[in-house]
């Protein structure tokens, strides 16, 4: 029941050379309102771990990608609901990104 003004996201992911990952979010200030009416907003990663030099079958190296939505001061409008969406793309269908874990924290 307490409003948040930021979101911290951590992804542990394997990302091959020919792949990309984009993170989007949306928030809703009311618990009764429909969050599906809100538009998705793109957010860039805070860090840029290197892509894995190894092909999928040769072993995967998972790196942590971090995102801070709303900045260090919590600049988002206060919200009670949030969603994240991860879009993964690859130019080679045999070498695709893989998520190992996703952690999200609403910041008050």
Backbone bond lengths (Angstrom), bond angles and torsions (degrees), N, CA, C in turn:
res aa  C-N    CA-C-N  psi(-1)  N-CA   C-N-CA  omega(-1)  CA-C   N-CA-C  phi
1 X - - - 1.444 - - 1.523 112.44 -
2 X 1.321 117.87 -0.95 1.462 120.97 178.87 1.530 109.57 -97.13
3 X 1.322 116.41 135.02 1.457 121.17 179.99 1.531 110.62 -70.07
4 X 1.326 115.59 144.15 1.463 122.20 173.47 1.523 108.15 -110.74
5 X 1.338 116.36 160.31 1.461 120.59 179.47 1.519 112.30 -132.38
6 X 1.317 116.72 12.20 1.458 121.08 177.35 1.516 110.47 -163.73
7 X 1.328 114.96 165.58 1.466 121.12 179.21 1.521 107.90 -139.06
8 X 1.316 115.97 133.57 1.466 122.17 174.73 1.531 106.32 -109.92
9 X 1.338 117.15 129.97 1.463 122.15 -179.55 1.525 108.91 -127.37
10 X 1.326 115.97 134.60 1.461 122.92 173.85 1.522 108.05 -124.13
11 X 1.329 116.99 130.12 1.458 122.95 176.32 1.514 108.61 -121.75
12 X 1.308 117.36 130.60 1.460 121.11 169.33 1.516 105.25 -101.47
13 X 1.337 116.15 114.99 1.456 119.78 -171.94 1.521 112.19 -140.58
14 X 1.319 113.63 149.34 1.458 122.43 169.17 1.522 105.77 -99.01
15 X 1.331 116.63 123.96 1.461 120.51 -179.43 1.523 108.76 -129.76
16 X 1.338 117.35 108.35 1.466 119.66 179.44 1.531 111.63 -69.70
17 X 1.331 115.70 171.39 1.458 122.37 -175.63 1.528 113.79 -55.38
18 X 1.297 118.01 -37.78 1.464 122.01 -172.88 1.526 113.31 -96.12
19 X 1.329 117.93 19.96 1.462 121.09 -173.84 1.522 112.17 -120.62
20 X 1.341 115.18 158.98 1.459 122.19 174.21 1.520 109.25 -134.78
21 X 1.329 115.20 156.33 1.466 122.27 174.64 1.520 108.05 -134.79
22 X 1.319 116.42 130.73 1.465 122.09 176.91 1.521 108.84 -122.35
23 X 1.323 116.64 140.36 1.456 121.77 178.78 1.528 108.94 -113.50
24 X 1.327 115.79 135.40 1.460 123.23 177.77 1.526 107.79 -126.50
25 X 1.328 116.29 155.49 1.460 120.96 177.31 1.523 109.55 -142.03
26 X 1.325 115.52 162.64 1.462 121.87 168.90 1.519 107.78 -150.86
27 X 1.326 114.79 150.08 1.462 120.73 -178.25 1.521 109.87 -129.45
28 X 1.325 115.08 162.17 1.470 121.96 179.19 1.522 107.54 -142.38
29 X 1.345 118.49 125.53 1.465 120.59 -176.76 1.523 114.62 -74.33
30 X 1.318 118.35 -18.69 1.461 121.01 -176.51 1.523 110.59 -112.29
31 X 1.314 116.18 139.22 1.467 120.17 177.47 1.521 111.66 -71.13
32 X 1.338 117.43 -23.10 1.458 121.53 -178.13 1.527 113.55 -92.01
33 X 1.325 118.16 -14.33 1.465 121.81 -176.90 1.530 110.49 -80.04
34 X 1.322 115.66 158.75 1.459 122.48 -178.77 1.526 110.19 -87.25
35 X 1.316 117.09 110.22 1.464 121.19 -178.96 1.525 111.84 -67.44
36 X 1.334 117.14 -21.85 1.469 121.15 -178.87 1.522 112.52 -68.39
37 X 1.307 118.56 -11.72 1.462 121.83 176.55 1.525 112.00 -83.40
38 X 1.327 117.91 -13.08 1.464 122.63 -179.81 1.525 110.39 -81.95
39 X 1.335 115.49 151.98 1.457 121.89 177.36 1.531 110.29 -85.34
40 X 1.343 116.02 150.90 1.449 121.43 174.93 1.523 109.54 -76.64
41 X 1.335 116.46 143.72 1.470 122.91 179.62 1.523 107.79 -121.81
42 X 1.336 116.67 128.06 1.473 122.06 179.14 1.530 109.97 -76.04
43 X 1.341 116.28 142.32 1.460 121.87 174.21 1.532 108.17 -134.78
44 X 1.319 116.57 132.84 1.464 121.69 179.56 1.529 110.20 -81.82
45 X 1.321 115.65 153.75 1.454 121.86 177.74 1.526 109.98 -70.24
46 X 1.332 116.30 145.71 1.469 121.45 176.38 1.526 111.53 -71.78
47 X 1.311 116.12 -28.74 1.461 120.71 -177.71 1.531 109.58 -126.20
48 X 1.307 116.38 167.29 1.465 121.78 -178.92 1.522 110.11 -134.38
49 X 1.332 117.26 75.44 1.467 118.34 176.70 1.525 109.67 -60.96
50 X 1.318 117.24 150.76 1.469 119.04 179.49 1.523 111.06 -66.54
51 X 1.323 115.61 147.66 1.463 119.79 173.28 1.520 108.43 -65.35
52 X 1.315 116.21 153.80 1.456 120.77 -179.80 1.525 109.79 -71.14
53 X 1.322 118.19 128.00 1.458 119.91 179.24 1.522 113.11 -77.96
54 X 1.322 117.06 -11.96 1.459 120.87 -175.78 1.517 111.12 -94.00
55 X 1.304 116.16 145.50 1.462 120.91 175.22 1.523 108.78 -71.67
56 X 1.318 116.75 162.31 1.459 123.39 -174.47 1.525 112.65 -52.60
57 X 1.321 117.82 -46.03 1.457 121.27 -175.32 1.517 113.98 -74.75
58 X 1.332 118.26 -13.92 1.458 121.68 -175.63 1.524 113.00 -94.44
59 X 1.308 118.04 3.83 1.461 121.46 -179.42 1.509 110.46 117.35
60 X 1.312 115.48 141.47 1.464 120.23 -177.13 1.503 110.43 -111.42
61 X 1.320 115.74 138.49 1.460 122.17 173.87 1.528 107.66 -109.48
62 X 1.329 116.23 115.77 1.460 121.12 179.71 1.522 109.28 -91.85
63 X 1.319 115.91 133.59 1.462 122.66 177.54 1.519 108.95 -120.38
64 X 1.339 115.65 154.24 1.461 119.98 178.04 1.529 110.05 -93.35
65 X 1.326 115.37 127.27 1.461 123.14 174.50 1.521 106.72 -108.53
66 X 1.337 117.34 132.84 1.464 120.26 -178.77 1.523 110.29 -121.21
67 X 1.331 114.32 146.02 1.465 123.14 -179.13 1.515 108.12 -134.55
68 X 1.327 116.58 137.12 1.460 121.80 175.85 1.521 107.35 -123.21
69 X 1.316 116.11 102.38 1.457 122.58 -177.41 1.520 108.14 -90.42
70 X 1.314 117.13 122.65 1.456 121.52 -177.46 1.515 113.08 99.90
71 X 1.331 117.75 -3.93 1.456 121.22 177.47 1.513 113.41 71.79
72 X 1.305 115.71 179.89 1.468 120.95 -176.58 1.527 112.70 -70.82
73 X 1.326 117.14 -20.12 1.462 121.21 -179.81 1.530 113.43 -95.82
74 X 1.331 118.33 -0.69 1.461 120.81 -177.80 1.514 112.07 66.28
75 X 1.337 116.11 61.73 1.460 122.17 -173.30 1.524 115.08 -84.28
76 X 1.322 118.86 -0.58 1.465 120.29 178.05 1.525 110.17 -73.18
77 X 1.325 115.66 153.32 1.466 119.13 170.73 1.525 107.74 -62.46
78 X 1.322 119.42 142.61 1.467 121.18 -179.60 1.531 111.32 -54.06
79 X 1.344 116.18 138.45 1.464 120.98 -177.52 1.519 111.22 -141.46
80 X 1.332 114.99 156.94 1.466 122.14 175.63 1.528 111.76 -112.09
81 X 1.335 117.77 -21.58 1.460 122.43 179.37 1.523 109.32 -124.23
82 X 1.339 116.25 146.78 1.465 119.41 170.55 1.519 109.32 -149.60
83 X 1.326 114.93 156.60 1.458 122.88 174.50 1.520 107.92 -136.88
84 X 1.333 115.98 150.66 1.446 120.29 170.80 1.527 108.09 -122.82
85 X 1.332 114.83 154.06 1.464 121.62 177.52 1.523 106.98 -136.67
86 X 1.321 116.70 134.33 1.458 121.83 178.39 1.520 107.76 -114.72
87 X 1.320 115.90 124.38 1.465 122.05 178.78 1.520 107.20 -108.41
88 X 1.331 116.05 119.58 1.458 121.42 -179.74 1.523 109.08 -113.60
89 X 1.343 115.71 134.05 1.462 121.16 -179.14 1.524 108.85 -130.98
90 X 1.345 114.55 151.47 1.453 120.57 175.86 1.520 109.11 -151.09
91 X 1.312 116.24 142.33 1.464 119.86 176.77 1.527 111.74 -84.48
92 X 1.338 117.14 -5.74 1.459 122.50 178.36 1.525 107.75 -128.16
93 X 1.302 117.60 114.84 1.470 121.13 -176.22 1.527 112.77 -67.47
94 X 1.324 118.48 -10.71 1.465 121.67 176.81 1.519 112.48 -90.79
95 X 1.324 117.78 -13.64 1.456 122.49 179.77 1.521 108.77 -126.43
96 X 1.308 115.19 93.70 1.461 120.96 -173.94 1.527 110.69 -117.23
97 X 1.333 117.35 155.91 1.472 119.36 174.10 1.526 110.92 -65.62
98 X 1.319 115.80 149.56 1.463 121.94 178.77 1.525 107.54 -133.56
99 X 1.333 117.10 130.48 1.462 121.67 176.09 1.518 109.33 -94.87
100 X 1.318 115.58 133.19 1.460 120.40 176.88 1.525 110.47 -97.48
101 X 1.338 116.73 -40.73 1.465 120.17 177.51 1.525 110.11 -154.81
102 X 1.329 114.26 153.43 1.463 122.67 177.00 1.518 106.58 -131.41
103 X 1.340 116.40 129.19 1.461 121.24 176.32 1.520 108.13 -128.46
104 X 1.323 116.98 129.37 1.456 121.25 177.61 1.526 109.21 -128.18
105 X 1.323 115.03 144.20 1.460 121.33 -179.50 1.524 107.98 -136.75
106 X 1.328 117.15 125.13 1.463 121.25 173.74 1.531 107.34 -81.54
107 X 1.333 116.08 127.94 1.462 121.47 -176.12 1.517 111.03 -100.12
108 X 1.313 116.73 126.53 1.480 120.81 179.53 1.507 111.14 -100.94
